[in-house]
Amino acid sequence: MPKKARDGNDTSGLLHYLYGPGKRDEHVDPHLVAAWDPNIEDPARSPGMTLTDLALILDAPVYALPGRKPDRHVYHVAVRNPPEDRTLTDAEWARVARELMHAAGIDPHGDDQACRWVAVRHADDHIHIVATRARQDGRQPDISWDIVKMHEVARRFEVEFGLRRLTHGDGTARKWPRTGEAEKATRRGLHEAARETLQRFAREAAAAATSEADFFARLDAAGLRVKQRIAPDGRVTGYSVALPGDRDGRQQPVWFSGSRLAADLSLPRVRERWQKTSVTQPLSPAEAWKVAEVKVRQAAAYLGARGLHQGAGDVAALGDLVVIAAVVAPRSVRDQLRNAAREFERASRAPAARSLEGQARALYRESTQVLSKSVAAAGRSDTVAVLGFLLALMTAVEASRRWHEAQEHRAQAHAAGRAGRLLREAVEVTAGVAAARRFKPRRRKTSADPGGPRRRQAVAGDRLMAGVLQQAVPEHAHQIMADSAWPALRARLAEVEKAGDDPADALAAVAAQRELNSADSVAEVLVWRLDGWRRRRGSAASASGSRTATAPAGTGRADRGRRQGTPSPGRRMSGEEQQRKDGPSRGR
């Protein structure tokens, strides 16, 4: 993935940085892998060449230019592979660098008067190419459309080298924070950059709004600073938002226009959302989830039925539905749905004009409004109803993935696939929550003789979890123990036992909640369900504990004894108290 940096004017400074220890990542074994002249010496491996000498040689055509020298003559491109790709050799990186410089117009093949450049490698996964924008014959290089041409070369090398294949830029990619924005967030102790926070709030407001006034009111209610761009005739033509407290070096608010946040958050694109909005009445949370489920299942059959433009509008509306579902979902699955909405964002932007007349789009918009008006206002959700909706939403996202594949939208299809996996996880976690809500633990037998030997409390891991599998899910036990997710499931079962539940009972309860035969990994599905189980059982135990802690205090001698340090029946004794209780009796 070639990434072009801003042009600079300090060739020597850049070379010293590339050959130095680095700032963000440690530079390891910096050395040349290629150059405009194959005979150029490497400053890291030749005592006869220094970094200053190499900078002077690169800059020589710039100094030879007649008249005023260009202000920014340093051309810098970083070329990086993702972590999952194999490590390329120096010879392979050298080929990449030469072809990129040829495509960019810096050093066309066979042109002995072209610009000078070097490629430096100081890590396994990337190189840096440094060039000077002055040809040796005194002319300026033609670098029009250079980054686009370099990306075309990179796509060819992905096929030749067997690397992960990316797609040509189609204007739908997410706008990620710049390096300075991310570093600023780290200094301020924020978990994400201001751009990402603003994008999330603006997307949620756009998805739920039914009018322009409603949209700006939601941005204001989210605590953002909002500035409207008004034309001379009084029309609102755009908007910008800023995060309170986010200021630049001059102590001015850092504003982001909607189009800078995302391609589909400009004001004209936001207005598209409510051009065909229908009136929906608030319902109870359970009814809202069920109504949305029916509409989403219907819409899945209509998605993209009438061609590319209709499908583009359909997936855009589906993206808004996933966003709102994440806002109003139960806490137990909110993180999974938020991540799904983040992943599906690319899939919601098809590289085509959108039709606002699609039947699926209308159904998705109606579902969005039903959930936004009903569930968010009520503040609670019915787990069983949510489970049915999530299953329908998973079907809709899978339908969008198939549609993108049919249109050869590879990046969008992959994004929909990632979102679908997160929705599957949310479905299984919700199933685990539902199983925990219905669960009634068996009454355990206790010793009738109070003076008999005390039963040792079960400790996590004492019970053989393979036996638990055979008892709870015998038909899947062999398959699960051969699964790579079995260690994770075994750890979850130990945590369930440590929390006081019988792991066999818990596993049987979550396994019976939904069928398992269609799962790609039964062990992974059960891990997710037990996560939901533990969240529900843990929250119930916390609620019970808080009620005990806030019970009215008693009166009389017993209460005075508690205040003096005598353990109450409902409180766990500390180690020191237990030692005093069980230790040798003292003489009176």
Residue pairs with C-beta under 8 A, 6 or more apart in sequence:
1 79
1 80
1 81
1 82
1 154
1 166
2 77
2 78
2 79
2 100
2 147
2 150
2 151
2 154
3 77
3 78
3 79
3 80
4 76
4 77
4 146
4 147
4 150
5 76
5 77
5 78
6 72
6 76
7 72
7 73
7 74
7 75
7 76
7 133
8 14
8 72
8 74
8 76
9 71
9 72
9 73
9 74
10 74
11 55
11 58
11 59
11 73
11 74
11 130
11 132
12 51
12 52
12 55
12 56
14 74
14 76
14 130
15 43
15 51
15 54
15 55
15 118
15 120
15 130
16 51
17 23
18 27
18 30
18 120
18 122
18 128
18 130
19 27
19 30
19 43
19 44
19 51
19 120
19 122
20 27
20 30
21 27
22 122
24 179
25 123
27 122
27 123
28 122
28 123
28 124
29 44
29 121
29 122
30 44
30 120
30 121
30 122
31 42
31 44
31 45
31 90
31 120
31 121
31 122
32 40
32 42
32 43
32 44
32 118
32 119
32 120
32 121
33 90
33 91
33 93
33 94
33 97
33 119
33 120
33 121
33 127
34 93
34 94
34 97
34 98
34 118
34 119
35 116
35 117
35 118
35 119
36 101
36 107
36 114
36 115
36 116
36 117
36 118
37 116
40 49
40 54
40 57
40 118
41 48
41 49
42 49
43 49
43 50
43 51
43 53
43 54
54 118
57 116
58 116
58 117
58 118
58 130
58 131
58 132
59 73
59 132
60 116
61 115
61 116
61 132
61 134
61 135
61 136
61 138
62 69
62 70
62 73
62 132
62 133
62 134
63 69
64 134
64 138
65 134
65 138
66 138
70 133
70 134
72 133
73 132
73 133
73 134
74 130
74 131
74 132
74 133
75 106
75 115
75 117
75 129
75 130
75 131
75 132
75 133
75 143
76 128
76 129
76 130
76 131
77 100
77 104
77 128
77 129
77 150
78 126
78 127
78 128
78 129
79 93
79 96
79 97
79 100
79 126
79 127
79 128
79 129
79 154
80 125
80 126
81 88
81 125
81 126
81 163
82 125
82 164
83 125
84 164
85 125
85 163
85 164
86 161
86 162
86 163
87 124
87 125
88 96
88 161
90 121
92 161
93 119
93 121
93 127
94 119
95 157
96 127
96 153
96 154
96 157
97 117
97 119
97 127
97 129
98 107
99 153
99 157
100 129
100 150
100 153
100 154
101 107
101 117
101 129
101 131
102 108
102 109
103 146
103 149
103 150
103 152
103 153
104 143
104 146
104 147
104 149
104 150
105 141
105 142
105 143
105 144
105 146
105 149
106 114
106 115
106 117
106 131
106 133
106 141
106 143
106 146
107 114
107 115
107 117
107 131
108 114
112 136
113 135
113 136
113 137
114 135
114 136
114 141
115 131
115 132
115 133
115 134
115 135
115 136
115 141
116 131
116 132
116 136
117 129
117 130
117 131
117 132
118 129
118 130
118 131
119 127
119 128
119 129
119 130
120 127
120 128
120 129
120 130
121 127
121 128
122 128
133 140
133 141
133 143
134 140
135 141
148 169
151 168
151 169
152 168
154 166
155 165
155 166
155 168
157 163
158 164
158 165
158 166
159 165
165 410
166 411
167 410
167 411
170 351
170 411
171 263
171 351
172 263
172 346
172 349
172 350
172 351
172 411
172 412
173 346
173 411
174 262
174 345
174 346
175 195
175 199
175 260
175 261
175 262
175 263
177 185
177 192
177 193
177 194
177 195
177 196
181 193
181 194
181 195
182 193
184 193
184 194
185 191
185 192
185 193
185 194
190 197
194 242
194 243
194 246
194 254
194 256
195 256
195 260
195 261
197 243
198 224
198 241
198 242
198 243
198 256
198 261
199 261
199 262
199 265
201 219
201 222
201 224
201 241
202 219
202 224
202 241
202 258
202 261
202 262
202 265
203 262
203 265
203 323
203 345
204 218
204 222
204 323
204 324
204 327
205 215
205 218
205 219
205 222
206 215
206 265
206 270
206 273
206 320
207 273
207 320
207 321
207 323
207 324
207 368
207 372
208 218
208 324
208 327
208 368
208 369
208 372
208 376
209 215
209 218
209 270
209 273
209 274
210 274
210 277
210 369
211 274
212 236
212 271
212 274
214 274
215 270
216 226
216 228
216 239
219 226
219 239
219 241
220 226
223 244
224 241
224 242
224 243
224 244
225 241
225 242
225 243
225 244
225 253
225 255
226 239
226 240
226 241
227 239
227 240
227 241
227 242
227 255
228 236
228 238
228 239
229 236
229 237
229 238
229 239
229 240
230 236
230 237
231 237
236 267
237 267
238 257
238 258
238 259
238 266
238 267
239 257
239 258
239 267
240 255
240 256
240 257
240 258
241 255
241 256
241 258
241 261
242 253
242 254
242 255
242 256
243 254
246 253
246 254
247 253
247 254
248 254
257 266
258 265
258 266
258 267
258 269
258 270
259 265
259 266
262 345
263 269
263 349
264 270
264 316
264 348
264 349
272 316
272 354
272 356
273 317
273 320
273 365
275 356
276 356
276 357
276 361
276 362
276 365
277 365
277 369
278 362
278 365
278 366
278 369
280 366
280 369
280 370
280 373
281 373
282 288
282 373
282 374
282 377
283 291
283 370
283 374
284 374
284 378
285 374
285 375
285 378
285 380
285 381
285 382
285 385
286 382
286 385
287 374
288 370
288 371
288 373
288 374
288 375
289 371
289 375
289 381
289 382
289 385
289 386
289 388
289 389
290 385
290 388
290 389
291 367
291 370
292 367
292 370
292 371
292 389
292 392
293 385
293 388
293 389
293 391
293 392
294 392
295 363
295 364
295 366
295 367
295 370
296 321
296 363
296 364
296 367
296 389
296 392
296 393
296 395
296 396
297 392
297 395
297 396
298 363
299 314
299 318
299 359
299 360
299 363
299 364
299 367
299 396
300 360
300 392
300 395
300 396
300 399
301 399
302 314
302 358
302 359
302 360
302 363
303 311
303 314
303 315
303 318
303 358
303 360
303 396
303 399
303 400
303 403
304 310
304 311
304 314
304 315
304 358
304 360
304 403
304 406
304 407
305 359
305 360
306 355
306 358
308 350
308 352
308 407
309 352
309 353
309 354
309 355
310 355
310 357
310 358
310 360
310 361
311 350
311 352
311 358
311 403
311 407
312 350
312 352
312 353
312 354
312 355
313 354
313 355
313 356
313 357
313 358
313 361
314 358
314 360
314 361
314 364
314 400
314 403
315 347
315 348
315 349
315 350
315 400
315 403
315 404
315 412
316 348
316 349
316 350
316 354
316 361
317 358
317 360
317 361
317 362
317 364
317 365
317 368
318 344
318 348
318 360
318 364
318 396
318 397
318 400
319 341
319 344
319 345
319 347
319 348
319 349
320 348
320 364
320 365
320 368
321 364
321 365
321 367
321 368
321 371
321 393
321 396
322 337
322 340
322 341
322 344
322 348
322 393
322 397
322 419
323 341
324 368
324 371
324 372
325 337
325 341
325 371
325 389
325 390
325 393
326 334
326 337
326 338
326 340
326 341
327 372
327 376
328 371
328 372
328 375
328 376
328 381
329 337
329 381
329 386
329 426
330 381
330 383
330 386
330 430
330 433
332 429
332 430
332 433
332 532
332 535
332 536
333 386
333 390
333 426
333 429
333 430
333 532
336 422
336 423
336 425
336 426
336 429
337 422
337 423
337 426
339 422
340 397
340 419
340 420
340 422
340 423
340 426
341 419
343 415
343 418
343 419
343 422
344 397
344 415
344 416
344 419
345 415
346 411
346 412
346 415
347 397
347 400
347 401
347 404
347 412
347 413
347 415
347 416
347 419
349 412
350 404
350 407
350 409
350 412
351 409
355 361
364 396
375 381
383 430
383 433
383 434
383 437
384 434
386 430
387 427
387 430
387 431
387 434
390 423
390 426
390 427
390 430
391 427
393 423
394 420
394 423
394 424
394 427
397 416
397 419
397 420
397 423
398 416
398 420
400 416
401 413
401 416
401 417
401 420
404 410
404 412
404 413
404 416
405 413
425 528
428 514
428 525
428 528
428 529
428 532
429 528
429 529
429 531
429 532
429 535
430 532
431 510
431 513
431 514
431 529
431 532
432 510
432 513
432 528
432 529
432 530
432 531
432 532
432 533
432 534
432 535
432 536
433 532
433 533
433 535
433 536
434 513
434 532
435 509
435 510
435 512
435 513
435 529
435 532
435 533
436 509
436 532
436 533
436 536
436 537
436 540
437 536
438 509
439 505
439 506
439 509
441 501
441 502
441 505
442 502
442 505
446 455
447 453
447 455
458 497
459 498
460 494
460 495
460 497
460 498
461 494
461 497
462 497
463 497
463 503
465 490
465 493
465 494
465 503
466 477
466 481
468 493
468 503
468 504
468 507
469 476
469 477
469 480
469 481
469 507
470 477
471 504
471 508
472 503
472 504
472 505
472 507
472 508
472 511
473 480
473 507
473 508
473 511
473 516
473 522
473 526
476 511
476 516
476 522
479 522
480 486
480 489
480 522
480 523
480 526
483 489
483 521
483 522
483 523
483 524
484 521
484 523
485 521
485 523
485 524
485 527
486 523
488 523
488 524
488 527
489 523
489 526
489 527
489 530
492 526
492 527
492 530
492 531
492 534
493 503
493 506
493 507
493 530
494 503
495 534
496 503
496 506
496 507
496 530
496 533
496 534
497 503
499 534
499 537
499 538
499 541
501 537
506 530
506 533
507 526
507 530
509 533
510 526
510 529
510 530
510 532
510 533
511 526
511 529
513 529
516 522
516 525
516 526
519 525
548 570
553 559
554 562
562 568
565 577
567 573
567 577
573 581
